[in-house]
Amino acid sequence: MQRKQRLSRNTAYFIPYMLWILLFVIAPVLLLIYQSFFNIDGQFTFANYQTYFSSNTYLMMTLNSVWYAFLITLATLLISYPTAYVLNETKYPQLWLLLIIMPTWINLLLKAYAFIGIFSQSGIANQFLSFIGIGPQQLLFTNFSFIFVAAYIQIPFMVLPIYNSISELNPSYVNASRDLGATNWQTFSRVIFPLTLPGVKAGIQAVFIPSLSLFMLTRLIGGNKVITLGTAIEEHFLTTMNWGMGSTIGVVLIIAMVIIMMLTSGGKRRTRKGMTK
């Protein structure tokens, strides 16, 4: 009797979850795949995929998207890992985590316009450069400003999984390494970092995948000098009204995201096997 009640409860909890997945994940993906096989005139065709893979323009957009996503992820990782490590050593880590998370409560558009003011010719950044004698520089609408702002926005999503991995690390492993005569660098490279690698991989997933399809920042901060697949999708859906081509690019992005998730999954088991060896 109790088993039937538990089964009915689990089913009741499971149904809303499955409805959400079907309506807001599976159905949009299927619609995107379906739409990718139609041209601008509504005729069934494979020409969209042929155009994508034979066009140097789309291939360069793909390379640009991957390259900028890599740079954003690398910059975010280099900042977030030391930050998470220091947070774990502080007295009130939860308070500092809250301060790091708080910017995510602000709308992305508002943050973008705030950085437009900071990087403008009369902004705080150029005022500081003038104060130290360098003079005003063209900071806005550059690759640097785009990567800087994108990395700033993505930092909380990299810090959280890394911090969780570091906080769950058993201190006895670190103490044992030092007792055996390992240096600080050897302890970090052979003990701390391998054991926290699952958090790093989770952070890479959370940052690299959204960075592939950025389009708002490319316009507002990059000034359309940074062209990615996200920009192309926006153009096809809102300007040229070629929904089939836009859907094709979206399908390619989904496939790329799945590949990235497959490459960065399964970290805990591999790490544990490596440590036991």
N, C-alpha and C positions, 0 to 999 in steps of 0.2 A: 504493500500500500504506500509506504513511504517512498519507495523507488518510483512508483507511478507519479506521485506528487512532485518529486524532484525532476522527473523527466518532463512533466507538463510545465513546470516553472522554467526549466532551461529552454523549452520550445517557445514559451511566451517571450523570453528575453531574446531568443535567437531570431524570431520573425521580424521585429523592427529593424534589427541590424541588417538582415538580408534584404529587406525592402529598401533600406538606405543605399546599400551597395548596388542593387539592381538599378535603382532610379537615377542615382547620381554618380556612379562609376561605370558600370558595365554598359548601360543604355547610351550615355554620351559617347563612349569609345566606339560602340557599334555604329552609331549614327555618323561619327567622324569617318570611320572606315567606309561606310556605305557612300557617303557624299564624295569621298576621294575618287570614286570611279565615274564621276560625271563632270563634263566640261561646263563652260559658262553658259552654253545653250541648253543644258539639261540632258544631253545625250550621253549614253553609257560609253565609256572609253577607258583605255589604259594609258592614254597620252600624257596624263598628269605625271605618272611615275616615270615615263620615258623622258619627259621634259626635265624633271627634277634631276635624274641621274646622268643626263647628257648635257646639262647646262653648266657651264663654268661659273656662272653667277650664283646659282644655288649651292654648288659645291664649295665655293669660296665663303658663302654665308655660313655653311655648315662648319667649315674650318674655323671661321671667326668665332662662331658660337662656342665651339669646344675650347678654343684657345682662351677666350675671355672668361669662360666658366672655370677653366683651369687656374688662371691667374687670380680670379676672385677667391676660389677655394683655397689656393696656396696662401694668399695674403691673410685670409680669415684663419687658417690653421696656425700660421706662424704667430698670430696675435692671441688666439684663443687657448692654445695648449699651455703656454706659460701663465696666462691669466687663470685658467682652471687650476693649475698646480698651486699657484699662490693662494687662490681662494680656499683651497683645501687646508692650507696651513694657518689661515686667519682664525680669529676667535669667533667671529660672527659671519660664517660663510653664507648663511641663508639671507642675511641682510644685503650683502654685496651681490648675491645672485638676483635678488629682487631689483636692485638698482640697474643691473645689466638687462634684465627682462623688461623693465618699464618702457624703454623706447619702442618696443613692439606694440604697445597699446596705442601709439600715435599712428594716424593714417599715413600710409606710404607717400601719398601725394603731398601732404604737409611737410614731411621730412625732406622730400625732393626740393620743394620751394624754399625751405630753410637753407639748404646747401646752395641753391642758386644765389641767395643773398650773401652767403659766406664767401663764395668763390667769385662773385662779380667784381668788376673793376673798382668799385667803391666799398667792397665788402671787408670783413674783418681780416681775412687772410692777406689781402693786398695791402691793407693798412699796416699790418705787422711787417710785411716785406719792405714797405716804404720806411717804416720806423727803424729797421736795422740796416737801411742803406741799399737794399737790393733794388727797390722800385717796383711798381705794379707789373704783374705778369698776367698772361692769358691763362688762367686756371680753369675757367668754365669752358665747356664744350671741348674737352680734351680726353684722351684715353686715360690719363692719370685720374682726373676727376671722376670719370665713370667707374673705374675700378675701386677708387677710394670710397665713394658713396655706397656702391654695391656691397663692398666688404663690410662697411660699417653696419649696414642693414642686416647682413647675414650673421654677424658675430654671435648674437645670443643663441642662434640655432646650432652653432658649433660648440659653444662653451658648455651648454647643458649636458649633452651626452658625454663629453670628455670629463667634465666634473663628476658625473655619476660613476664613471669607470674608475677615476682616481680615488674617489671617496670609498668605493667598495674594495679597493686594493688592500690585501692583508699586510699590515706593517711588518709581520714576522719575515716575509720574503725580503724586504728591504734590509731589515736588521741582520738577517743571515748573510746576505751578500756583503755587507760591510764588515761583519765579523770574519768572513773568509778573506778579507784583504782587498776587496774590490774598491776601485776609486769611485768617486761620485759619477763620473761619466760612464764607467762600466756598469754601475748599478742602474743608471737611467736607461742606457741603451740595451742592456740585456735582461733587465727585470721589470722596471717600471713601464717603459714604453711598450714592450710586447704584451704585458698584461692589460694595458689600457687601450690596446689597438682596436678592440671592438667599439669603444666609444669614438675613436677617431674615424672609423669607417662609417658609423652612424652619422657623425657630423658631416662627413664628406657627402653622404647621400642627401642630407638635409640642405646642403648648400649648393652642391654641384648641379643637382637636377633642376631646382628652380632657376639657377643662373643660366641654364641653357636657353631659356625662353623669355628672358627679360626684354621688355619693349618700352615701358614707360620711362625708365631711366636713360635708355638710349636716346630718347627724344629730348627729355628735359635737361639731363646732365651732359650727355654725349653730343647733343646738338645734331643728331642724325649722322655724325661722323663715324659712329660705331653702329654697324649694320649686322644684325643677328637674325636668326630664324624667327624669333618672336616678332621682330619688326616686320618681316615678310608676311607672317600670318595676319598681323593687324592690317597691313596694306591690302591683302587679298580679300579680307572679309569686310572691311569698311570703306575702301577706296575703289579698287577695281571690281569689286563684287564677284570675284572669281572664287566662289566658295569651294569648288572642287580642288583647285590648286592649294588653297589655304588648308583644306582638310588633309591633303597629301603631305604637306610639310608637318602638320600636326601628328599624323601617323608615324612619320619618320622620327619625330621627337619622342613619341611614346615608346617606340622600339629602342631608341637610344637610352631612354630612362630605365627600361627593363633590363637592358644589358648592364648598365652601371650598377643597378641593384643586385644583379646576379654576381657581378665581380666583387662587390663589397659586402656580400653576405657570408654567413658561416664563420665569422671571425673567432667566436668564443671557443668552439670546438678545436679549431686548428691551433689557437694559442695555447690551450690547455695541453694538447698533445705535444706541442713543441717544448713546453716547460717540463712535462714529465720525462721527456727524453733527456 
